[in-house]
Amino acid sequence: MYKKYEMELAGRTLRVDVDRVAKQANGAVLMHYGDTTVLCTATASEKPRDGIDFFPLSVEYNERMYSVGKIPGGFNKREGKASENAILTDRVIDRPMRPLFPKDYRNDVTLENLVMSVDQDCSPELTAMLGASLATSISDIPFDGPISTTQVGLVDGAFVFNPTADQREISELALTVASTKEKVIMIEAGANEVPEDKMIEAIFAAHDLNQEVIAFFDKIVAECGKQKHEYESFEVPQELFGAIREIVPPQEMEQAVFTDDKQTREENIRVITDRLEDAFAENEEWLAILGEAVYQYQKKTVRKMILKDHKRPDGRAIDEIRPLVAEVDLIPRVHGSAMFTRGQTQICTVTTLAPLSEAQRLDGLDEQETSKRYMHHYNFPSYSVGETRPSRGPGRREIGHGALAERALLPVLPDEADFPYAIRTVSETFESNGSTSQASVCASSMSLMTAGVPIKAAVAGISAGLVTGESDDDYLVLTDIQGLEDFFGDMDFKVAGTHNGITAIQMDIKIHGLTRPIIEQAIAATKKARTYIIDEVMNKAIAEPRPEVGPYAPKIIQMQIDPQKIGDVVGQRGKTINSIIEQTGVKIDIDDDGAVSICGTEKEGMDRAAKLIHTIVTDFEAGQVFEGKVVSIKEFGAFLEFAPGKEGLVHISKIAKQRVNKVEDILALGDVVKAVCLGKDKMGRFSFSIRDVAE
């Protein structure tokens, strides 16, 4: 018989079924939040994986379209590769979980989260985060949990916990906070320029609610949890460290790592490693773990110098930003471009504008979001870090960094009504030595301005790091961490925003959580840094959006027509609208409400298309003057086409003031003439006159 546990969480029931399904996994729970159901399992291999020096954790968030009553689109009627939302959820589950496994654990661990039913008011992503923590906690896998996760919205100035679909739609904040019993271990946020103090308040309101869930989980673990299994430790022996220090004294290691040039540092470490390999050539056991030992030696050296001596590897002050350069209009003919350089981190972002018909269609579990008009893509080629490897397309890291920058910039984009374009920014990493995602925020903000996108304010991003000692009070927050400080430090706290407030946060840590003073100090440090970046660097390159889009960008004319007339503009099987497009060389989009967007690069063609559409939707009335082309000549008169699918007859007697014996004496096929509407003839047809057009 399975066990069932329940608690009320933010006005809805959270139910956990243990020992009901998936009993061969190390740990499994069937999580129900409202009617959302997610199967969460934790499985570990029996033995460690050979030849690795890291913890091999895999997190999978598997969306099933049946969970929202849909059959997948396309020819292959089954789910394909993971969606962008699934990959981002994998990452947000991984980040708070990973630090709580033993650092020397080398067994493969997989956390699978299968979304089986979705209640739009109860987030399946949140349900999976809670379930992954609990499944691992009740398993026999070594794990220092449980943790809990809470989502926070901001509606009408008040916090809303685990907001419903309608609340998410109007919320000024989309904050996710994961906590242990004592500390905050993960923060991710998108926000509409939320002030720093309000953000801190929201983080710790979520942290307090997390404690209620952790107490609930603790009860389940006490009753259902398995004893944690023993595992083979891969900790570097102290004897090896001692032998290394005799050959490479701490002072020499300090000289090797403390330089502002990444390549120089890597060369210094290579020379030291070669020396140690020669020294330990007869000891195969030590040679097998020498790389990890050298890494740990570097780490201890850097951490000691930063924490105790306040000395950073490149000689900067604790709150000092690396040299900054902002440039615009690097790339000719594109719609907008900008480059942002911070030390040895360099990003170039290119902006492309297109009609709204090119917005990205989404086929996911969220029924409210079916498309998005702004897309930010981030690329990280191997040359940016001096390596060589083939490109296999964007990985989880690239997708995650792109989504973070996209989230940071969304709040400042103009509404569709004010700027009816689909927008794509692509950030190319030219060089990387720490915090490329936040450099891409800066470059993208400037690139959008160069493209003439009327963004509300400049957005800058910066990352803060952390080095901790033996106690909660022994720590140092670093502004603008470079790669080495990220690798050897305890935190990568990315914050993007405007002068008015925060637009995005992503916190990634390697320790068991952060205290409130650390979070407050990190947010304050990033506020100071991004203010400097905007005022002293970005604004000097481009201070405001250009008044109009560039010469190579498409232009858009908007007009509104009666929705009842949409069929007239489209025509049978699209014949009418395709004729307009062929004649004018534009793109035309019409929505169900009758909003028409005419997109092109030549003003003459766009104006011509607008005039044709106006003519089609305008009812003929006596006295109106139209311009038409002669498309047919009969003995009794000529037919004029005023717009595709809209014709009228000019009787032979109405062609000229003088008597006309033969239509061809005055008109020829293809002639363009003006004619005035005379109203309906005896047969109920509209007739026109050329001779009665006022001169």
C-alpha positions in Angstrom: 0.0 0.0 0.0 1.4 3.4 -1.0 1.6 6.3 1.4 -0.1 9.7 0.7 0.8 13.0 2.2 -0.9 16.4 1.8 -0.4 20.0 2.7 -2.0 23.3 1.7 0.4 25.4 -0.3 -0.5 28.9 -1.5 -4.2 28.0 -1.5 -3.9 24.8 -3.3 -3.3 21.2 -2.2 0.2 19.7 -2.6 -0.1 15.9 -2.5 2.7 13.4 -2.5 2.3 9.6 -3.3 5.2 7.5 -2.2 5.8 3.8 -3.1 2.9 4.0 -5.7 4.9 3.9 -9.0 8.4 3.5 -10.3 9.6 1.4 -7.4 12.8 0.3 -9.1 14.2 3.8 -9.0 16.4 4.8 -6.0 13.7 7.3 -5.1 10.3 8.2 -6.7 7.4 10.4 -5.9 4.2 11.1 -7.7 3.7 14.8 -7.1 0.2 16.5 -7.4 -0.2 20.2 -7.1 -3.9 21.0 -7.8 -4.5 18.9 -10.9 -0.9 19.1 -12.1 0.8 15.7 -11.9 4.5 15.1 -12.3 6.4 11.8 -11.7 9.8 12.5 -10.2 12.5 9.9 -9.9 16.1 9.8 -8.7 18.4 7.0 -9.9 22.1 6.4 -9.3 24.5 4.0 -10.9 25.9 1.2 -8.7 29.6 2.2 -9.4 31.4 5.4 -10.2 32.0 6.4 -13.8 35.7 5.8 -14.8 38.0 8.5 -16.0 36.1 11.6 -14.9 36.9 14.4 -12.4 33.4 15.8 -11.9 30.0 14.7 -10.5 27.9 13.3 -13.4 24.4 14.7 -12.6 21.8 14.7 -15.4 18.4 16.4 -14.9 15.6 15.8 -17.4 12.2 17.6 -17.5 10.1 15.7 -20.0 7.0 17.4 -21.3 4.2 15.2 -22.7 1.6 16.8 -24.9 -1.1 14.5 -23.6 -0.7 16.4 -20.3 -2.6 19.3 -21.9 -4.8 17.2 -24.2 -2.8 17.8 -27.4 -1.3 15.6 -30.1 2.2 16.9 -31.1 2.3 18.8 -34.4 4.3 17.9 -37.5 4.6 14.6 -39.4 6.1 12.7 -36.5 3.2 12.5 -34.0 5.4 12.0 -30.9 7.4 14.3 -28.8 10.8 15.2 -30.3 13.8 17.0 -28.8 13.3 18.9 -25.6 11.7 22.4 -25.9 13.5 25.5 -24.8 11.2 25.7 -21.7 12.1 22.1 -20.8 15.9 22.8 -21.1 15.5 25.9 -18.9 13.6 23.9 -16.3 16.3 21.3 -16.3 18.8 24.0 -15.5 16.7 25.6 -12.7 16.3 22.2 -11.1 20.0 21.3 -11.4 21.4 24.6 -9.9 20.0 24.2 -6.3 20.4 20.4 -6.3 24.0 20.0 -7.5 25.8 21.7 -4.5 24.1 19.4 -2.1 25.6 16.2 -3.4 29.1 15.2 -2.1 31.8 16.9 -4.1 33.8 13.7 -4.5 30.8 11.6 -5.6 31.4 10.1 -9.1 28.3 7.8 -9.5 26.0 8.8 -12.4 22.8 10.3 -11.0 19.7 11.1 -13.2 16.7 13.1 -12.0 13.8 12.4 -14.3 10.6 14.5 -14.2 7.7 13.4 -16.3 4.9 15.9 -16.7 1.7 13.9 -17.0 -1.0 16.4 -16.3 -1.1 20.2 -16.3 -3.4 22.5 -14.4 -2.5 25.9 -15.8 -2.9 27.4 -12.3 -0.4 25.1 -10.8 3.0 25.3 -12.4 4.4 21.9 -13.6 7.9 23.4 -13.5 7.5 24.2 -9.8 5.9 20.8 -9.1 9.0 19.1 -10.8 11.4 21.2 -8.7 9.7 20.1 -5.5 9.4 16.5 -6.6 13.1 16.2 -7.7 14.2 17.4 -4.2 11.9 15.0 -2.4 12.6 11.9 -4.6 16.3 12.4 -4.0 15.9 13.0 -0.3 13.9 9.8 0.3 16.4 7.8 -1.9 19.6 6.1 -0.8 21.6 8.6 -2.9 23.9 10.8 -0.7 22.2 14.2 -0.7 22.1 17.0 1.9 18.4 17.9 1.3 15.6 18.4 1.1 15.2 21.8 -0.4 12.0 23.6 -1.4 11.2 26.1 -4.2 8.7 28.9 -4.3 7.6 31.1 -7.2 6.7 34.7 -6.4 4.6 37.2 -8.5 3.9 40.9 -7.9 0.4 41.9 -8.6 -1.0 45.4 -7.7 2.0 45.9 -5.4 1.4 42.7 -3.4 3.4 39.4 -3.5 1.6 36.4 -4.8 3.0 33.0 -4.1 3.0 30.3 -6.8 0.8 32.5 -8.9 -2.1 31.2 -11.1 -2.1 31.6 -14.9 -4.1 34.8 -14.7 -1.8 36.3 -12.1 1.3 35.4 -14.0 -0.1 37.2 -17.0 -0.3 40.6 -15.2 2.6 40.1 -12.7 5.4 42.6 -12.5 7.7 39.8 -11.3 8.5 36.2 -12.1 10.8 35.1 -9.2 11.8 31.6 -8.3 13.6 30.9 -5.0 15.0 27.6 -3.7 16.0 27.2 -0.1 17.6 24.8 2.3 16.5 24.8 6.0 18.9 27.7 6.7 19.8 29.6 3.5 18.8 30.6 0.0 20.4 28.3 -2.5 19.0 29.5 -5.9 17.4 32.6 -7.3 16.1 33.2 -10.8 14.0 36.2 -11.8 12.5 38.2 -14.6 11.1 41.5 -13.4 9.6 44.7 -14.8 12.3 47.1 -13.3 11.5 46.0 -9.7 13.5 48.0 -7.2 16.3 46.2 -5.3 14.7 46.5 -1.9 11.4 45.1 -3.2 13.3 42.2 -4.8 15.1 41.4 -1.5 11.8 41.4 0.3 10.3 39.0 -2.2 13.3 36.6 -2.0 13.0 36.2 1.7 9.2 36.0 1.7 9.7 33.0 -0.6 12.4 31.7 1.7 10.0 31.8 4.7 7.4 29.9 2.7 10.0 27.3 1.7 10.6 26.5 5.3 7.0 25.3 5.6 7.4 22.9 2.7 10.8 21.6 4.0 9.1 20.8 7.3 6.5 18.8 5.4 9.2 17.1 3.4 11.2 16.3 6.5 8.2 14.3 7.8 8.0 12.3 4.6 11.7 11.6 4.7 11.5 10.5 8.3 8.8 7.9 7.5 9.9 6.8 4.0 13.5 7.7 3.5 16.1 5.1 2.8 19.5 4.9 4.5 22.1 6.7 2.3 24.5 4.2 0.6 28.3 4.2 1.0 30.3 5.4 -2.0 33.9 5.4 -3.2 35.4 8.7 -2.4 37.5 10.5 -5.0 39.0 13.1 -2.7 42.6 14.0 -3.5 44.9 12.5 -0.7 46.7 15.0 1.5 50.0 13.2 0.9 49.8 14.3 -2.8 49.2 17.9 -1.8 52.2 17.8 0.5 54.4 16.4 -2.3 53.2 19.0 -4.7 53.9 21.9 -2.3 57.5 20.7 -1.9 58.0 20.9 -5.6 55.8 24.0 -6.2 55.8 26.2 -3.1 52.7 28.4 -2.5 54.6 31.5 -3.5 55.3 30.1 -7.0 51.7 29.0 -7.4 50.6 32.6 -6.5 52.9 34.0 -9.1 51.6 31.5 -11.7 47.9 32.3 -11.2 47.9 36.0 -10.4 47.9 37.7 -13.8 45.2 39.5 -15.8 45.9 37.5 -19.0 44.1 34.2 -19.2 46.5 32.7 -21.8 49.6 33.6 -19.6 48.0 31.9 -16.6 47.1 28.8 -18.5 50.7 28.6 -19.8 52.1 29.0 -16.3 49.9 26.2 -15.0 50.9 24.0 -18.0 54.6 24.4 -17.2 54.0 23.5 -13.5 51.9 20.5 -14.4 54.6 19.2 -16.8 57.1 19.5 -14.0 54.9 17.6 -11.6 54.3 14.9 -14.2 58.0 14.4 -14.5 58.4 14.3 -10.7 55.7 11.7 -10.3 56.4 9.6 -13.4 56.9 6.4 -11.3 53.6 6.9 -9.3 50.7 6.0 -11.7 48.1 6.4 -8.9 49.1 10.0 -8.4 49.5 10.7 -12.1 45.9 9.6 -12.6 44.6 12.4 -10.3 47.3 15.0 -10.8 45.1 17.2 -12.9 42.5 17.4 -10.1 45.2 18.0 -7.5 46.7 20.9 -9.5 43.2 22.4 -9.9 42.5 22.1 -6.1 45.9 23.7 -5.4 45.1 26.6 -7.7 41.7 26.9 -6.1 43.0 27.1 -2.5 45.7 29.6 -3.6 43.2 31.9 -5.3 40.7 31.7 -2.5 43.3 32.4 0.2 44.7 35.4 -1.6 41.2 36.9 -2.2 39.7 36.2 1.2 42.7 36.9 3.5 44.7 39.4 1.5 42.0 41.0 -0.6 44.1 40.4 -3.7 42.4 39.4 -6.9 44.2 37.4 -9.7 44.4 40.4 -12.1 45.2 42.9 -9.4 41.9 44.7 -9.3 40.2 46.1 -6.3 37.3 44.0 -4.8 34.6 46.3 -6.4 36.5 47.2 -9.5 35.2 46.4 -13.0 37.6 45.3 -15.7 38.3 47.8 -18.6 35.2 48.5 -20.6 34.6 49.4 -24.3 31.3 49.9 -26.0 31.0 50.3 -29.8 28.1 50.5 -32.3 27.6 50.0 -36.0 30.4 47.5 -36.5 28.6 45.4 -39.1 27.4 47.0 -42.3 23.9 46.4 -43.8 22.5 44.6 -40.8 19.6 46.3 -39.0 21.6 47.1 -35.9 24.9 46.0 -34.3 26.9 46.7 -31.2 29.9 45.3 -29.4 30.6 45.3 -25.7 34.0 44.4 -24.3 34.8 43.8 -20.6 38.4 42.7 -20.1 38.8 39.5 -22.0 35.1 39.1 -22.5 33.8 40.4 -25.8 30.3 40.1 -27.3 28.9 41.4 -30.6 25.1 41.5 -30.9 23.3 41.9 -34.2 19.6 42.9 -34.3 17.2 41.8 -37.0 13.7 43.3 -37.5 10.8 41.5 -39.4 7.1 41.6 -39.6 5.1 40.1 -36.8 4.3 37.1 -38.9 7.8 35.9 -38.3 7.4 35.8 -34.5 8.3 32.4 -33.1 5.4 29.9 -32.7 5.5 27.9 -29.4 4.1 24.4 -29.1 4.3 23.7 -25.4 2.3 23.0 -22.3 1.5 26.7 -21.6 -1.8 27.4 -23.2 -1.5 31.2 -22.7 1.8 31.6 -24.5 1.6 30.5 -28.2 4.2 32.8 -29.7 6.8 35.3 -28.9 7.9 38.3 -30.9 11.3 38.9 -29.2 14.0 36.2 -29.6 17.5 36.4 -28.1 20.0 33.8 -29.3 23.5 33.4 -27.8 26.4 31.6 -29.4 29.6 30.4 -27.7 32.1 29.1 -30.3 35.2 27.2 -29.2 37.6 29.9 -30.5 36.3 32.3 -27.8 38.2 30.4 -25.2 41.1 29.4 -27.4 39.9 25.8 -28.0 39.1 23.7 -31.0 36.0 21.6 -31.2 33.3 21.2 -33.9 30.1 23.1 -33.5 27.1 20.9 -32.7 24.5 23.6 -32.3 23.4 25.3 -29.1 23.7 23.3 -25.9 22.0 23.9 -22.6 24.4 26.6 -21.6 23.8 28.6 -24.8 20.1 28.2 -24.5 20.2 29.2 -20.8 22.3 32.3 -21.4 20.2 33.4 -24.4 17.0 33.1 -22.3 18.6 35.1 -19.4 19.4 38.0 -21.7 16.0 37.8 -23.4 14.3 38.0 -20.0 16.5 41.0 -19.0 15.5 43.0 -22.1 11.8 42.1 -22.5 10.6 44.7 -19.9 12.0 47.6 -21.9 10.7 46.6 -25.3 8.0 48.7 -26.9 4.5 47.3 -27.2 3.4 45.7 -30.5 1.0 48.5 -31.1 3.8 51.0 -31.0 6.4 49.0 -32.8 4.8 46.2 -34.9 8.0 44.1 -35.5 9.3 40.7 -34.6 12.7 41.3 -33.1 15.7 38.9 -33.0 19.0 39.7 -31.4 22.0 37.3 -31.8 24.9 37.6 -29.4 28.2 36.2 -30.9 30.9 35.5 -28.2 34.2 36.6 -29.7 36.1 36.2 -26.5 35.2 34.7 -23.1 36.7 35.2 -19.7 33.7 35.4 -17.4 30.1 36.6 -17.5 29.5 36.6 -21.2 25.7 36.4 -20.6 25.8 39.8 -18.9 28.0 41.3 -21.6 25.4 40.1 -24.1 22.8 42.1 -22.2 24.8 45.2 -22.6 25.6 44.6 -26.2 22.0 43.7 -27.0 20.6 46.9 -25.3 22.9 49.0 -27.5 22.2 46.9 -30.6 18.5 47.4 -30.2 19.0 51.2 -30.0 21.1 51.2 -33.2 18.3 49.3 -35.0 15.8 52.0 -34.0 13.9 49.9 -31.6 12.4 52.4 -29.1 13.3 50.6 -25.9 12.3 52.4 -22.7 15.7 52.4 -21.0 19.2 51.0 -21.4 19.8 47.7 -19.7 23.2 46.5 -18.3 24.2 43.3 -16.6 27.0 42.4 -14.3 28.0 39.4 -12.2 29.1 39.3 -8.6 31.2 36.5 -7.1 31.8 35.2 -3.6 34.6 33.6 -1.6 33.7 32.2 1.8 35.7 31.1 4.8 34.9 28.9 7.8 31.9 30.8 9.1 28.9 32.7 7.7 30.5 36.0 8.6 33.7 35.2 6.8 33.2 36.1 3.2 34.0 38.5 0.4 31.7 39.7 -2.4 33.5 40.4 -5.7 32.3 42.7 -8.5 32.7 41.6 -12.1 34.2 38.1 -11.7 36.4 36.7 -14.4 36.5 33.1 -15.3 39.1 32.0 -12.7 37.1 33.7 -9.9 34.0 31.9 -11.2 35.7 28.5 -11.3 37.3 28.8 -7.9 34.7 30.9 -6.1 31.4 30.0 -4.5 28.9 32.1 -6.5 28.0 33.6 -9.8 25.3 36.1 -9.1 24.1 37.7 -12.4 21.9 40.8 -12.2 20.6 42.8 -15.1 18.6 46.0 -15.0 18.0 49.6 -15.7 18.5 52.7 -13.5 15.0 52.1 -12.2 15.3 48.5 -11.1 16.1 44.9 -11.8 14.9 43.1 -14.9 16.6 39.7 -14.5 18.6 37.6 -11.9 20.3 34.3 -12.1 22.2 33.0 -9.1 24.4 29.9 -9.4 26.3 28.8 -6.3 28.6 25.9 -5.2 28.0 26.0 -1.5 25.0 25.1 0.7 23.3 28.5 0.4 23.6 32.2 1.1 22.7 34.3 4.0 20.6 37.5 3.7 23.7 39.8 4.3 25.5 38.2 1.3 22.5 38.5 -1.0 21.9 42.2 0.0 25.6 43.0 -0.5 25.7 41.2 -3.9 22.6 43.1 -5.2 24.0 46.4 -3.9 27.3 45.7 -5.7 25.6 44.9 -9.0 23.4 48.0 -8.8 26.5 50.2 -8.4 28.3 48.4 -11.2 25.5 48.5 -13.8 24.8 52.2 -13.1 28.4 52.9 -13.9 28.3 50.8 -17.0 25.2 52.5 -18.4 26.3 56.1 -17.5 30.0 55.9 -18.3 30.3 53.4 -21.1 27.1 52.5 -22.9 25.5 55.9 -23.0 28.7 57.3 -24.5 28.4 54.9 -27.4 24.6 55.4 -27.9 22.5 57.3 -25.4 19.0 56.7 -26.8 17.3 54.7 -29.6 17.6 56.1 -33.1 14.4 57.9 -34.3 13.7 55.4 -37.0 14.8 52.0 -38.3 17.8 51.8 -40.6 17.8 51.8 -44.4 18.1 48.1 -44.7 15.4 47.3 -42.2 11.9 46.6 -43.3 9.4 49.5 -42.9 5.9 48.8 -41.7 2.6 50.7 -42.4 -0.3 49.8 -40.2 -4.0 50.2 -41.1 -7.3 49.0 -39.7 -10.0 47.6 -41.8 -13.5 46.2 -41.0 -13.0 42.6 -40.0 -15.9 41.8 -42.3 -13.8 42.9 -45.2 -10.8 40.6 -44.5 -12.2 38.1 -47.0 -12.4 40.8 -49.7 -8.7 41.6 -49.2 -7.6 38.0 -49.1 -9.7 36.9 -52.0 -10.6 33.4 -53.0 -7.7 31.1 -52.1 -5.6 34.1 -51.4 -5.8 35.4 -55.0 -6.4 39.0 -54.2 -3.8 39.5 -51.5 -1.2 37.6 -53.5 -1.8 39.9 -56.4 -1.2 42.9 -54.3 2.0 41.4 -52.9 3.2 40.5 -56.5 2.4 44.0 -57.8 4.1 45.9 -54.9 6.8 43.6 -53.5 5.6 43.9 -49.9 4.6 41.5 -47.2 1.1 41.8 -45.7 -0.2 40.4 -42.4 -3.8 40.6 -41.4 -5.0 39.5 -38.0 -8.6 38.5 -37.0 -9.4 41.9 -35.7 -8.7 43.6 -39.0 -5.3 45.0 -38.2 -3.2 45.1 -41.4 0.6 45.4 -41.4 2.3 46.2 -44.7 6.0 45.5 -44.6 8.6 46.4 -47.2 11.8 48.3 -47.8 10.5 50.6 -50.6 8.1 53.3 -49.6 6.5 53.6 -53.1 5.5 49.9 -53.0 4.2 50.1 -49.5 2.1 53.2 -50.3 0.7 51.4 -53.4 -0.3 48.4 -51.4 -2.0 50.5 -48.7 -3.9 52.3 -51.4 -5.0 49.1 -53.0 -6.2 47.6 -49.7 -8.0 50.9 -48.9 -9.8 50.7 -52.3 -10.8 47.1 -51.8 -12.4 47.8 -48.4 -14.1 51.1 -49.5 -17.7 50.7 -50.7 -18.4 52.4 -54.0 -20.5 55.6 -53.5 -21.6 58.2 -56.0 -19.1 61.0 -56.3 -16.0 59.1 -55.2 -13.0 59.3 -57.5 -10.8 56.2 -58.1 -7.8 55.4 -60.2 -8.1 52.2 -62.2 -6.4 50.2 -65.0 -8.2 49.2 -68.1 -8.4 45.4 -68.0 -11.1 44.6 -70.6 -12.5 46.4 -73.6 -16.0 45.7 -75.0 -18.1 47.4 -77.7 -20.2 49.0 -75.0 -17.4 50.3 -72.8 -14.3 49.4 -70.7 -13.8 47.6 -67.4 -11.4 49.3 -65.0 -9.7 47.4 -62.2 -9.4 49.7 -59.2 -7.8 47.0 -57.0 -7.3 43.3 -57.3 -10.8 41.8 -57.3 -12.6 45.1 -57.6 -13.7 46.3 -61.0 -16.2 48.7 -62.5 -17.7 49.5 -66.0 -17.2 52.8 -67.8 -19.9 53.0 -70.5 -18.7 54.1 -73.9 -20.8 57.3 -73.5 -18.9 58.2 -70.3 -15.4 57.8 -71.7 -14.9 61.3 -73.1 -16.8 64.6 -73.5 -16.9 64.2 -77.2 -18.7 61.4 -79.0 -16.7 58.1 -79.0 -17.4 55.7 -81.9 -15.0 53.1 -80.7 -13.6 52.5 -77.3 -10.2 51.7 -78.7 -10.0 55.1 -80.1 -9.5 56.5 -76.6 -8.5 53.6 -74.3 -6.1 50.7 -74.6 -5.5 47.8 -72.3 -3.2 48.7 -69.4 -4.1 52.4 -69.4 -4.4 53.9 -66.0 -7.1 56.5 -65.7 -9.3 58.3 -63.1 -13.0 57.6 -62.9 -15.8 58.9 -60.7 -18.5 56.6 -59.4 -22.0 57.4 -60.7 -23.8 55.0 -58.5 -25.8 52.0 -59.6 -27.2 51.4 -63.0 -30.6 50.0 -63.8 -29.3 46.4 -63.3 -27.9 47.3 -59.8 -24.3 47.5 -61.0 -21.9 50.3 -60.1 -21.0 52.4 -63.1 -18.2 54.9 -63.6 -17.4 57.9 -65.7 -14.1 59.2 -67.0 -15.5 62.3 -68.6 -17.1 63.6 -65.5 -14.0 63.6 -63.3 -13.5 67.2 -62.1 -10.4 68.7 -63.6 
